[in-house]
Amino acid sequence: MISSEQIQNAALLWQEHRDAEFPAGLRGVEFEGIDLVLLDADTAGCVDTWIGNGGALDPRRRRVLETCVEDLDRALPQIRDPSGHRYYQRLHQLALLVSGALDAESASLPDPS
């Protein structure tokens, strides 16, 4: 079960991220075919849904979030702009926080077989 503390921690970081301005220099930028604007939007949608649903995420969004984490892992080291790097580092932290909570929840569920 995902704790309310996990959701609150994510919500605080999420609010910080929402208050941050998107780095203008990264609009239209792609790394290895990863569009940074779309990566931000996809990750944000999953995080916002997870928080809004009290720590639940449907299977389709779980897959989207997994892809976002992988894409953030690949793109983040290539972002040279300091403000852009901070922006995507925070987004990565959010994605890992939500993904980790979901993984821990899945591990605690009984095996359906």
C-alpha positions in Angstrom: 0.0 0.0 0.0 1.3 3.4 -1.0 1.5 5.7 2.1 0.1 9.1 2.3 3.6 10.3 3.2 4.9 9.1 -0.2 2.1 10.9 -2.0 2.7 14.1 0.0 6.4 14.0 -0.7 5.7 13.6 -4.4 3.0 16.3 -4.3 5.5 18.8 -2.8 8.1 18.0 -5.4 5.4 18.1 -8.1 4.3 21.5 -7.1 7.9 22.7 -7.2 8.2 21.3 -10.7 4.9 22.9 -11.8 6.1 26.3 -10.5 9.3 26.0 -12.5 9.5 27.6 -15.9 10.3 25.2 -18.8 13.8 25.9 -20.0 13.3 27.9 -23.2 16.6 26.6 -24.7 15.3 23.0 -24.6 12.1 23.7 -26.7 12.3 21.6 -29.8 15.4 19.7 -28.6 15.8 16.0 -29.1 18.4 13.5 -27.8 18.5 10.1 -29.4 15.0 10.7 -30.8 13.7 11.7 -27.4 11.7 15.0 -27.7 12.2 16.8 -24.4 8.9 18.7 -24.5 7.0 15.4 -25.0 9.1 13.7 -22.3 8.1 16.4 -19.9 4.5 16.2 -20.8 4.3 12.4 -20.7 6.0 12.2 -17.3 4.0 15.1 -15.9 0.7 13.4 -17.0 1.7 10.2 -15.2 2.9 11.9 -12.0 -0.2 14.2 -11.9 -2.5 11.2 -12.4 -0.7 9.1 -9.7 -1.0 11.9 -7.2 -4.6 12.7 -8.1 -5.6 9.0 -7.8 -4.1 8.6 -4.4 -1.1 6.6 -5.5 -2.8 4.5 -8.2 -1.9 4.3 -11.9 -3.5 2.3 -14.6 -1.4 -0.3 -16.6 -1.1 1.9 -19.7 0.3 4.9 -17.7 2.6 2.5 -15.8 4.1 1.5 -19.2 4.3 5.2 -20.2 6.1 6.0 -16.9 8.6 3.1 -17.4 9.4 4.5 -20.8 9.8 8.0 -19.4 12.2 6.8 -16.8 14.3 5.0 -19.4 14.2 8.1 -21.7 15.2 10.4 -18.8 18.1 8.1 -17.9 19.3 8.5 -21.5 18.6 12.2 -22.0 19.6 13.7 -18.7 23.4 13.2 -19.1 23.2 15.1 -22.4 21.5 18.2 -21.1 24.3 20.8 -20.7 22.3 23.9 -19.7 22.3 24.1 -15.9 18.7 25.2 -15.5 17.6 22.6 -18.0 19.5 19.9 -16.2 18.0 20.9 -12.8 14.5 20.9 -14.4 14.9 17.4 -15.9 16.7 16.1 -12.8 13.7 17.0 -10.7 11.4 15.4 -13.3 13.6 12.3 -13.2 13.4 12.3 -9.4 9.6 12.5 -9.6 9.4 9.7 -12.1 11.6 7.5 -10.0 9.6 8.3 -6.8 6.3 7.3 -8.4 7.8 4.3 -10.2 9.5 3.1 -7.0 6.3 3.4 -5.0 4.4 1.4 -7.7 7.1 -1.3 -7.8 7.0 -1.6 -4.0 3.2 -1.8 -4.1 3.3 -4.5 -6.8 5.9 -6.5 -4.8 3.6 -6.6 -1.7 0.6 -7.9 -3.6 -0.2 -11.6 -3.5 0.8 -13.7 -6.5 -2.4 -14.2 -8.5 -1.4 -17.7 -9.7 
